[in-house]
Every structure is written in C-alpha cells, then in structure tokens.
Amino acid sequence: GRVFEDIEEVRKIIDRIKAFRGKTIDSVTPFLDVDLYDGSRCHIIIPPIADKIYISIRVFNCPEFTIEDLVERGTITAFQVDFLRWAVVEEKMNILVAGAMGSGKTVFINTLARLIGKNEKINIIQDVPEITLKNHKWVRILTTRAKSREVDNRVTQEELLIQSLRMRADRIILGEVRDPLASYQLLQVLNTGHKGSFSTIHADSARDAIYRLESLATEYRPNLNQLSIRNLISRVINLVIYLGMETDEDNNVVRRKVMEMIRVKNKLNGGDFLFEELEMV
C-alpha cells in the first residue's frame, strides 16, 4: 500500500470521495464505504476508532474466460464441460457455486453465464458490477445500494429479486447469497419458475452449501418447519459446484479448481437431502 506523507493530501482525497457520493465521514460516523465511478469499492476509516486514516480500495476485475479457458487453466475437466453445457443450455438447471473467499466463484459463474443463449432475458443482481455479459442482447444489471447516514435510501438484494419478478426475466443471476432474507427470497423467486438461474455462496463443501442455504432461510422464517424448507430447496436447487484452491509449499495459490459437483435430488430421504455425487474425471 501507499503511505501518504501529507495529511492534507489525504483529506483532499476523502473530500473528493465524499462529494462524489454525497456521503459524510466524521467523528460521529468515522467510517465510509462507497462505490467509485469505475465500480471499485472504497472503504475509509478514521480516528477515533483507528490510530490514523486508512483508505482501502478494492478493484473488481472479473476476467471474461470461456469455458475452454478454464479447461486450459486446470479449473475444470473436459468431461465436466460437457456436463455443464448440458446442465446450463438444455436442462436449465438452477446452479449454486460454492467456495471460500478468493476461490474464483464470481469468475466461474460469469463463465457459466456465457453459455446461456444470446436471446434469453437475464437479470443480474449484485453489490458491485462484476458480472457482465457484453455479448448478450437482453441483460439487465441491478445493483444494490447501502443506506447513507442522512437518509435510508438503500436498495437490497431481496428488493431487486422482487423487482426481477416484474421484469419477466428468463434467468436470474444473484452474485452472492449472503443474508437470511435474500436467501429465502431467492428460493421463492426460483420457485416461480426461473429455470437456469445461478448464485454463489460461501461454504466449505458442496453439501455444506445446501445446509448453509437452509440455515439462512430458516433464520429468516424460523416458524417454518424443517421439512418445508428442505422440500423447497430440493425443488429449486438442482446442482452445486464447489471450488477449492490448490496451494504450493509456501501456501501460494497455484490453481482454483472444481473439487465437487453434486446434484440435489427433487425429493428427501428420511427428511434429509438426497445428493448424487458426480464424477470428477
């Protein structure tokens, strides 16, 4: 990172960022989180909750790989490509891509989306504009917005999911399932018939992704019994892909790779989910 010698230079930068987004940062609210004009995410934190001023900028850059590119990089096998083409194009499976932070979930889902027919209507819901389908004709990108201190003008994932129902999209891509309400709303939206939709979720395995989705949805609707939630999930989620990271002896990531693919059966087994583990050759 860069260390500024002149504190006034730092303050001028913060003033420009505040003016750009109409935000406030001061001793009452000593932190600020904003999207910059190029889609980057800027986070600022100042005293008294920090020993000095810190400015962090996260630049989002989602490479536009083809599915063949991922084969060359060792992320996926040719056998898996054939299956995924069938799953995305012909079967229009609802797919959940799982993995840890930095495992390549967004890149993978962006690559999968490029398999979708050019004339299908796609709504992409995300916090920052990472997923883009430049060669598709009918793509609508919907972006969430955090509330400001002055007024509650936030736009949430769940609100954008509801709006998508009114926009007659063929498929919906939710950048990440990350809170109870959005997870439950996603399940409800998929239950209305948006076949071939995608999302990502943080999880430690493919199976863990389904149970985490269940946990989030249950947190929002605790009065629903477990069987109701599980039946809903088993009806609307068809495939889970788990991405992992291979590291060298110094713990540097050398490859992001599909570690698991499981199909979620459209029925329960003794009240629990029924999974089919797919071959990884």
Contacts in CASP RR format, 6 or more apart in sequence:
PFRMAT RR
TARGET T0000
AUTHOR 0000-0000-0000
METHOD contacts of the structure
MODEL  1
GRVFEDIEEVRKIIDRIKAFRGKTIDSVTPFLDVDLYDGSRCHIIIPPIA
DKIYISIRVFNCPEFTIEDLVERGTITAFQVDFLRWAVVEEKMNILVAGA
MGSGKTVFINTLARLIGKNEKINIIQDVPEITLKNHKWVRILTTRAKSRE
VDNRVTQEELLIQSLRMRADRIILGEVRDPLASYQLLQVLNTGHKGSFST
IHADSARDAIYRLESLATEYRPNLNQLSIRNLISRVINLVIYLGMETDED
NNVVRRKVMEMIRVKNKLNGGDFLFEELEMV
4 10 0 8 1.000
7 53 0 8 1.000
10 53 0 8 1.000
10 55 0 8 1.000
13 55 0 8 1.000
14 25 0 8 1.000
14 32 0 8 1.000
14 44 0 8 1.000
14 46 0 8 1.000
14 53 0 8 1.000
14 55 0 8 1.000
17 23 0 8 1.000
17 32 0 8 1.000
17 34 0 8 1.000
17 36 0 8 1.000
17 42 0 8 1.000
17 44 0 8 1.000
18 24 0 8 1.000
18 25 0 8 1.000
18 32 0 8 1.000
20 34 0 8 1.000
20 36 0 8 1.000
20 37 0 8 1.000
21 34 0 8 1.000
21 35 0 8 1.000
22 148 0 8 1.000
23 32 0 8 1.000
23 34 0 8 1.000
23 148 0 8 1.000
23 149 0 8 1.000
24 32 0 8 1.000
24 148 0 8 1.000
24 149 0 8 1.000
24 150 0 8 1.000
25 31 0 8 1.000
25 32 0 8 1.000
25 44 0 8 1.000
25 46 0 8 1.000
27 47 0 8 1.000
27 48 0 8 1.000
29 149 0 8 1.000
30 45 0 8 1.000
30 46 0 8 1.000
30 47 0 8 1.000
30 48 0 8 1.000
30 49 0 8 1.000
30 50 0 8 1.000
31 43 0 8 1.000
31 44 0 8 1.000
31 45 0 8 1.000
31 46 0 8 1.000
31 49 0 8 1.000
32 42 0 8 1.000
32 43 0 8 1.000
32 44 0 8 1.000
32 45 0 8 1.000
33 41 0 8 1.000
33 42 0 8 1.000
33 43 0 8 1.000
33 44 0 8 1.000
33 146 0 8 1.000
34 41 0 8 1.000
34 42 0 8 1.000
35 41 0 8 1.000
35 42 0 8 1.000
35 128 0 8 1.000
36 42 0 8 1.000
36 57 0 8 1.000
38 59 0 8 1.000
39 60 0 8 1.000
39 128 0 8 1.000
39 129 0 8 1.000
40 57 0 8 1.000
40 58 0 8 1.000
40 59 0 8 1.000
40 60 0 8 1.000
41 57 0 8 1.000
41 58 0 8 1.000
41 60 0 8 1.000
41 128 0 8 1.000
42 55 0 8 1.000
42 56 0 8 1.000
42 57 0 8 1.000
42 58 0 8 1.000
43 55 0 8 1.000
43 56 0 8 1.000
43 57 0 8 1.000
43 58 0 8 1.000
44 53 0 8 1.000
44 54 0 8 1.000
44 55 0 8 1.000
44 56 0 8 1.000
45 53 0 8 1.000
45 54 0 8 1.000
46 53 0 8 1.000
46 54 0 8 1.000
47 53 0 8 1.000
60 128 0 8 1.000
60 129 0 8 1.000
60 130 0 8 1.000
62 106 0 8 1.000
62 107 0 8 1.000
62 110 0 8 1.000
62 130 0 8 1.000
62 131 0 8 1.000
62 132 0 8 1.000
63 107 0 8 1.000
64 110 0 8 1.000
64 111 0 8 1.000
64 114 0 8 1.000
64 132 0 8 1.000
64 134 0 8 1.000
65 73 0 8 1.000
65 107 0 8 1.000
65 110 0 8 1.000
65 111 0 8 1.000
66 111 0 8 1.000
66 114 0 8 1.000
67 76 0 8 1.000
67 81 0 8 1.000
67 84 0 8 1.000
67 85 0 8 1.000
67 111 0 8 1.000
67 112 0 8 1.000
67 114 0 8 1.000
67 115 0 8 1.000
68 81 0 8 1.000
69 111 0 8 1.000
70 76 0 8 1.000
70 81 0 8 1.000
70 108 0 8 1.000
70 111 0 8 1.000
71 77 0 8 1.000
71 78 0 8 1.000
71 81 0 8 1.000
73 255 0 8 1.000
73 256 0 8 1.000
74 255 0 8 1.000
74 257 0 8 1.000
75 108 0 8 1.000
75 243 0 8 1.000
75 255 0 8 1.000
75 256 0 8 1.000
75 257 0 8 1.000
75 258 0 8 1.000
76 84 0 8 1.000
76 257 0 8 1.000
76 258 0 8 1.000
77 258 0 8 1.000
77 280 0 8 1.000
77 281 0 8 1.000
79 279 0 8 1.000
79 281 0 8 1.000
80 258 0 8 1.000
80 261 0 8 1.000
80 280 0 8 1.000
83 261 0 8 1.000
83 278 0 8 1.000
84 112 0 8 1.000
84 115 0 8 1.000
85 115 0 8 1.000
87 93 0 8 1.000
87 95 0 8 1.000
87 238 0 8 1.000
87 239 0 8 1.000
88 95 0 8 1.000
88 112 0 8 1.000
88 115 0 8 1.000
88 116 0 8 1.000
88 196 0 8 1.000
89 115 0 8 1.000
89 116 0 8 1.000
89 117 0 8 1.000
91 238 0 8 1.000
92 171 0 8 1.000
92 195 0 8 1.000
92 196 0 8 1.000
93 195 0 8 1.000
93 196 0 8 1.000
93 238 0 8 1.000
93 239 0 8 1.000
94 190 0 8 1.000
94 194 0 8 1.000
94 195 0 8 1.000
94 196 0 8 1.000
94 197 0 8 1.000
94 198 0 8 1.000
94 236 0 8 1.000
94 237 0 8 1.000
94 238 0 8 1.000
94 239 0 8 1.000
95 112 0 8 1.000
95 196 0 8 1.000
95 197 0 8 1.000
95 198 0 8 1.000
95 199 0 8 1.000
95 238 0 8 1.000
95 239 0 8 1.000
95 240 0 8 1.000
95 241 0 8 1.000
96 177 0 8 1.000
96 198 0 8 1.000
96 199 0 8 1.000
96 200 0 8 1.000
96 201 0 8 1.000
96 209 0 8 1.000
96 210 0 8 1.000
96 213 0 8 1.000
96 237 0 8 1.000
96 239 0 8 1.000
96 240 0 8 1.000
96 241 0 8 1.000
97 105 0 8 1.000
97 108 0 8 1.000
97 109 0 8 1.000
97 112 0 8 1.000
97 198 0 8 1.000
97 199 0 8 1.000
97 200 0 8 1.000
97 201 0 8 1.000
97 240 0 8 1.000
97 241 0 8 1.000
97 243 0 8 1.000
98 105 0 8 1.000
98 200 0 8 1.000
98 201 0 8 1.000
98 202 0 8 1.000
98 203 0 8 1.000
98 205 0 8 1.000
98 206 0 8 1.000
98 208 0 8 1.000
98 209 0 8 1.000
98 240 0 8 1.000
98 241 0 8 1.000
98 242 0 8 1.000
98 243 0 8 1.000
99 105 0 8 1.000
99 200 0 8 1.000
99 201 0 8 1.000
99 202 0 8 1.000
99 203 0 8 1.000
99 204 0 8 1.000
99 209 0 8 1.000
99 242 0 8 1.000
99 243 0 8 1.000
99 244 0 8 1.000
100 202 0 8 1.000
100 204 0 8 1.000
100 244 0 8 1.000
100 245 0 8 1.000
101 202 0 8 1.000
102 245 0 8 1.000
102 256 0 8 1.000
103 243 0 8 1.000
103 244 0 8 1.000
103 245 0 8 1.000
103 256 0 8 1.000
104 243 0 8 1.000
104 256 0 8 1.000
105 176 0 8 1.000
105 200 0 8 1.000
105 243 0 8 1.000
106 130 0 8 1.000
106 131 0 8 1.000
106 175 0 8 1.000
106 200 0 8 1.000
107 256 0 8 1.000
108 241 0 8 1.000
108 243 0 8 1.000
108 258 0 8 1.000
109 131 0 8 1.000
109 173 0 8 1.000
109 175 0 8 1.000
109 198 0 8 1.000
109 199 0 8 1.000
109 200 0 8 1.000
110 130 0 8 1.000
110 131 0 8 1.000
110 132 0 8 1.000
110 133 0 8 1.000
112 198 0 8 1.000
113 122 0 8 1.000
113 131 0 8 1.000
113 133 0 8 1.000
113 173 0 8 1.000
113 198 0 8 1.000
114 133 0 8 1.000
114 135 0 8 1.000
116 122 0 8 1.000
116 133 0 8 1.000
116 136 0 8 1.000
116 171 0 8 1.000
117 136 0 8 1.000
118 135 0 8 1.000
118 136 0 8 1.000
118 137 0 8 1.000
119 137 0 8 1.000
119 138 0 8 1.000
120 136 0 8 1.000
120 138 0 8 1.000
120 170 0 8 1.000
120 171 0 8 1.000
121 138 0 8 1.000
121 140 0 8 1.000
121 167 0 8 1.000
121 168 0 8 1.000
121 169 0 8 1.000
121 170 0 8 1.000
121 171 0 8 1.000
122 133 0 8 1.000
122 136 0 8 1.000
122 138 0 8 1.000
122 139 0 8 1.000
122 140 0 8 1.000
122 169 0 8 1.000
122 170 0 8 1.000
122 171 0 8 1.000
122 172 0 8 1.000
122 173 0 8 1.000
123 140 0 8 1.000
123 142 0 8 1.000
123 164 0 8 1.000
123 167 0 8 1.000
123 169 0 8 1.000
123 171 0 8 1.000
123 172 0 8 1.000
123 173 0 8 1.000
124 131 0 8 1.000
124 132 0 8 1.000
124 133 0 8 1.000
124 139 0 8 1.000
124 140 0 8 1.000
124 141 0 8 1.000
124 142 0 8 1.000
124 173 0 8 1.000
124 175 0 8 1.000
125 142 0 8 1.000
125 143 0 8 1.000
125 144 0 8 1.000
125 157 0 8 1.000
125 160 0 8 1.000
125 161 0 8 1.000
125 164 0 8 1.000
125 172 0 8 1.000
125 173 0 8 1.000
125 174 0 8 1.000
125 175 0 8 1.000
126 141 0 8 1.000
126 142 0 8 1.000
126 143 0 8 1.000
126 144 0 8 1.000
126 173 0 8 1.000
126 174 0 8 1.000
126 175 0 8 1.000
126 176 0 8 1.000
127 143 0 8 1.000
127 144 0 8 1.000
127 157 0 8 1.000
127 175 0 8 1.000
127 176 0 8 1.000
128 143 0 8 1.000
129 141 0 8 1.000
129 143 0 8 1.000
130 175 0 8 1.000
131 141 0 8 1.000
131 173 0 8 1.000
131 175 0 8 1.000
132 139 0 8 1.000
132 141 0 8 1.000
133 139 0 8 1.000
140 167 0 8 1.000
140 169 0 8 1.000
142 160 0 8 1.000
142 163 0 8 1.000
142 164 0 8 1.000
143 155 0 8 1.000
144 154 0 8 1.000
144 155 0 8 1.000
144 156 0 8 1.000
144 157 0 8 1.000
144 160 0 8 1.000
145 153 0 8 1.000
145 154 0 8 1.000
145 155 0 8 1.000
146 154 0 8 1.000
147 153 0 8 1.000
147 154 0 8 1.000
156 181 0 8 1.000
156 182 0 8 1.000
157 174 0 8 1.000
157 178 0 8 1.000
157 179 0 8 1.000
157 181 0 8 1.000
157 182 0 8 1.000
157 185 0 8 1.000
158 181 0 8 1.000
158 182 0 8 1.000
158 185 0 8 1.000
161 172 0 8 1.000
161 174 0 8 1.000
161 182 0 8 1.000
161 185 0 8 1.000
161 186 0 8 1.000
161 189 0 8 1.000
162 185 0 8 1.000
162 189 0 8 1.000
164 172 0 8 1.000
164 189 0 8 1.000
164 194 0 8 1.000
165 189 0 8 1.000
165 192 0 8 1.000
169 194 0 8 1.000
170 194 0 8 1.000
171 194 0 8 1.000
171 195 0 8 1.000
171 196 0 8 1.000
171 197 0 8 1.000
171 198 0 8 1.000
172 189 0 8 1.000
172 190 0 8 1.000
172 194 0 8 1.000
172 197 0 8 1.000
173 197 0 8 1.000
173 198 0 8 1.000
173 199 0 8 1.000
174 182 0 8 1.000
174 186 0 8 1.000
174 197 0 8 1.000
174 198 0 8 1.000
174 199 0 8 1.000
174 200 0 8 1.000
175 199 0 8 1.000
175 200 0 8 1.000
176 199 0 8 1.000
176 200 0 8 1.000
176 201 0 8 1.000
176 202 0 8 1.000
177 183 0 8 1.000
177 186 0 8 1.000
177 199 0 8 1.000
177 200 0 8 1.000
177 201 0 8 1.000
177 213 0 8 1.000
177 216 0 8 1.000
178 201 0 8 1.000
178 202 0 8 1.000
179 216 0 8 1.000
180 216 0 8 1.000
180 217 0 8 1.000
180 219 0 8 1.000
180 220 0 8 1.000
181 220 0 8 1.000
183 213 0 8 1.000
183 216 0 8 1.000
183 217 0 8 1.000
183 220 0 8 1.000
184 216 0 8 1.000
184 217 0 8 1.000
184 220 0 8 1.000
184 221 0 8 1.000
186 199 0 8 1.000
187 213 0 8 1.000
187 217 0 8 1.000
187 232 0 8 1.000
187 233 0 8 1.000
187 236 0 8 1.000
189 197 0 8 1.000
190 197 0 8 1.000
190 236 0 8 1.000
190 237 0 8 1.000
191 232 0 8 1.000
191 235 0 8 1.000
191 236 0 8 1.000
201 209 0 8 1.000
201 212 0 8 1.000
201 213 0 8 1.000
202 212 0 8 1.000
203 209 0 8 1.000
203 212 0 8 1.000
203 242 0 8 1.000
205 242 0 8 1.000
205 260 0 8 1.000
206 240 0 8 1.000
206 241 0 8 1.000
206 242 0 8 1.000
206 260 0 8 1.000
206 261 0 8 1.000
206 262 0 8 1.000
206 275 0 8 1.000
207 240 0 8 1.000
207 262 0 8 1.000
207 273 0 8 1.000
207 275 0 8 1.000
209 240 0 8 1.000
209 242 0 8 1.000
210 233 0 8 1.000
210 237 0 8 1.000
210 240 0 8 1.000
210 264 0 8 1.000
210 273 0 8 1.000
210 275 0 8 1.000
211 273 0 8 1.000
213 233 0 8 1.000
213 237 0 8 1.000
214 226 0 8 1.000
214 229 0 8 1.000
214 230 0 8 1.000
214 233 0 8 1.000
217 229 0 8 1.000
217 232 0 8 1.000
217 233 0 8 1.000
218 224 0 8 1.000
218 226 0 8 1.000
218 229 0 8 1.000
221 229 0 8 1.000
226 271 0 8 1.000
227 268 0 8 1.000
227 271 0 8 1.000
230 268 0 8 1.000
230 271 0 8 1.000
230 272 0 8 1.000
230 273 0 8 1.000
231 268 0 8 1.000
233 264 0 8 1.000
233 273 0 8 1.000
234 264 0 8 1.000
234 265 0 8 1.000
234 266 0 8 1.000
234 267 0 8 1.000
234 268 0 8 1.000
234 273 0 8 1.000
234 274 0 8 1.000
235 266 0 8 1.000
237 264 0 8 1.000
238 263 0 8 1.000
238 264 0 8 1.000
239 261 0 8 1.000
239 262 0 8 1.000
239 263 0 8 1.000
239 264 0 8 1.000
240 260 0 8 1.000
240 261 0 8 1.000
240 262 0 8 1.000
240 264 0 8 1.000
241 258 0 8 1.000
241 260 0 8 1.000
241 261 0 8 1.000
242 258 0 8 1.000
242 259 0 8 1.000
242 260 0 8 1.000
242 261 0 8 1.000
243 256 0 8 1.000
243 257 0 8 1.000
243 258 0 8 1.000
243 259 0 8 1.000
244 256 0 8 1.000
244 257 0 8 1.000
244 258 0 8 1.000
244 259 0 8 1.000
245 253 0 8 1.000
245 255 0 8 1.000
245 256 0 8 1.000
245 257 0 8 1.000
246 253 0 8 1.000
246 254 0 8 1.000
246 255 0 8 1.000
246 256 0 8 1.000
246 257 0 8 1.000
247 253 0 8 1.000
247 254 0 8 1.000
248 254 0 8 1.000
258 280 0 8 1.000
259 280 0 8 1.000
260 277 0 8 1.000
260 280 0 8 1.000
261 277 0 8 1.000
261 278 0 8 1.000
261 280 0 8 1.000
262 275 0 8 1.000
262 276 0 8 1.000
262 277 0 8 1.000
262 278 0 8 1.000
263 275 0 8 1.000
263 276 0 8 1.000
263 278 0 8 1.000
264 273 0 8 1.000
264 274 0 8 1.000
264 275 0 8 1.000
265 273 0 8 1.000
265 274 0 8 1.000
265 275 0 8 1.000
265 276 0 8 1.000
267 274 0 8 1.000
268 274 0 8 1.000
END
